[in-house]
Amino acid sequence: MKEKIAKSLKWFLLSFIWLGIILFVVDLVTKNIIVANKEVILANDGIVLIPGFLRINYIINNKLVMGLSFGNDNVNRILFIVFASLITGALIFVTVKKWDKLNKFYKACIMMIISGALGNLVDRIFYSPAFLGTTYNGVVDWIDFYGVWKFNFNIADSAVVVAAFMLIIYMIVNEIVDYVKTSKENLKEEKDNEKVLSKTEQEKNKYLEDKKDE
């Protein structure tokens, strides 16, 4: 029994499902704290954490991604839910199907992306305009690097962006490593071929010398 529990715990830790759960919960809790204190945040034009750089703000993003909008809040909401659901479902399907072939790094990144997608999906589905204190539905964005970046974001956004960035770097590094490895193998093969040719040439020369002596 203990061995079975230990094995299950090890699988859970190495699956990084716990990371996705933690990020999802932290995103959910922080958004609800921000919504509960929205009057204070708005009254003070945000809560400054680092002057000229970072503050807590209260913005309800009713657009899709990267500022894309179809000009209608309901259309934006429906499209966001549809696309987010499709992407999340596809990620879960691929992850389950290829689980044994994925390394730990990929699993961690995928869990981060899934948690981020689900985090913002919760806002679109369950947060009503009345709850948000607005006339429209949207995603709660509260992290504001107002001194250097004009877009607000949240924990869910951060999880997706960081995971995507990590995957891109990982793939680039893998390509470089594979290229170097392939180059070394090709160089070794060329040297081995040269050795074979050189040995053949030596044997040929010896044969000609022996023939000449005869």
N, C-alpha and C positions, 0 to 999 in steps of 0.2 A: 504493500500500500504506500509506504513512504517513498519507495523507488518510483512508483507511478506518479506520485505528487511532485517529486523532484524533477522527473522527466517533463511533466506538463509545465512546471514553472520555468524550466530552462527553455522549453519551446516558446513560451509566452514572452520571455525576456528577449530572446533572439529574433522574435517575429517583429518586434518594435510596434506591436499593436498598442502597447502601453503608452508609447510616445504619442500616437494619434489620439488616444483617449485623454491624456493630460492636456494636450494642446486644445482639443475640442472643449474640454471643461473650462480651462483658463480663459479661452475666448468667450465662452458663454457667460461666465461669471463677470468678467471685466465689462462686457457690453451692458449687462444688467445693472452693474454699479454705476456706469456712466449715465444710463437712461434715468436711473433713480435720482441722480444728482444733476440732471440737465439744467435746471433753473439756475443753480449756483454757477455752473460752468458758463452758461450763456450770459448771465448777469455780469460776470467778471471778464468777458471776452476771452475765455479759456483760462486754465490754471497753468501758469508758467512753471516749468520744472528747471529748465536751463535758459536764462534770459537770452533772447535773440537766436535761439536754436530749437528748443523743444518745449512743447506745452500739451496739455490735455485739452482737446476741443470736442465739440459736439456737432457732428455733421451727419445728416442722413443722406446717403448716396442712393438715389433712385434711378441711376443709370445702369448700364450693363457693365462693361469693362473698359478701362482706358478712356472714360468720358463718353463712350458711345451711347447714343440714345435715339429712340424712334419717336420722341416727342410726346409720348403718352405713357403715363405711369403704369397703367394696367398692362399695356403691351410689354413694357420693359420688365415688369414683374413676372409675367407669364413666360417670356422668352428666357429670362434668367433662370427660372425654376426648371424649364425644359432642358436648357443646355447644361446647367450645373448637374442635373439629375443624370443626363446621358453620359457626361464626362465621368462623374463619380461612379456610375454603374459600370462603365467600360473599364475604369481603373481597377475596380474590385474584381471584375470578371477576369481580366488579364492577370492580376495578382494571384488569384486563386488557382487559375489554370497553370501558371508557370511558377508557382510558389517554390518548388524544390530547386528550380534552376536559377532563382534570384539570389544574389549575394546579400549580405547584411546591409550594405550601403544602399542598394536599390530599395530594399524593404523599408528602411528608415525614411528615405525620400518619398516613396509612394504613400506611406502612412501620413506623412506631413501634408502632402497634397490632398489626400482624401479628407483629413481632418479639417483643412482650410476650406475646402469646397462645401463640406457639410455644415461648417460653422456659419458661413454666409447664407447657405440655403435655409437655415433655421430662421434667420432674420426675415427673409423674403416670404416664408410660409406663415410664420407664427406671430411676427411683430406687426400689430395693427397700427394705423395712423394715430388712434387714440392713445395707445401705449407709448408711442414715440413722441407724442405731442406735436404732430405735424398733420398736414392734410393729405399726405401720401405715404406709401409704404417704401421701405428701402433698407439698406444695410447700415448698421451703426459704425461709423468711422470716427476714431477718437485720438489716434496718435498723430501729432502734427509737428513735423519738423519745419516750423513756419519760417525759419531763417534761411533755409536752403532748399526746401521742396514744397511745391504748391499743393500737392495732393495729400489728403488725409487717408489713413488706413487703420487696420486693426490687427489683432493677433492672427486671425485666419488668413488675411492677405500676406502677412509676414511669413507664415508657414509655407504658403504656396510659392512665393517669390524666392525665399531662401532655398527651398528644396529644388526648385527648377534651376536656380543658379548652381547649386551643388552638383546636380546631374550633368549640366552643361560642362562644368569644369572637369568632372570625372570622365566624361566621354572624350573630351579633348586630350586629357592626360593619357587615357587608354589608347587613343589613336597614336599619340607620340611614342608611347612605350612599344606598341605593336610595330610601328614603323622602324624604330631603332632595332628591335628584336629581329625583324625580317631582314633588315640591312646587314646585321651581323651574321645571320644565317646564310645570306647570299654571298657575303664576303668569304665566310668559312668554306662554302661550297666551291667558290672560285679558286681558293687556295688549294683545296683538296684536289680539284681538277688539274691545277697546275703541277701539283706533286705527282699525280698519275701520269700526266703528259711528260713531265721531266724524267720520271723513271722509265717510261717507254722509250724516250729519246736516248737515255743512257744505254738501255739494252740494245737499241738499234745501232748505236755507235760502237758498242762492244762487239756486236755481231759483225759489223763492217771491218773492224780492226782484226778480228780473228780470221775473217775471210781473206783479208789482205795478207796476213802472215802466211796463210796457206799457199 
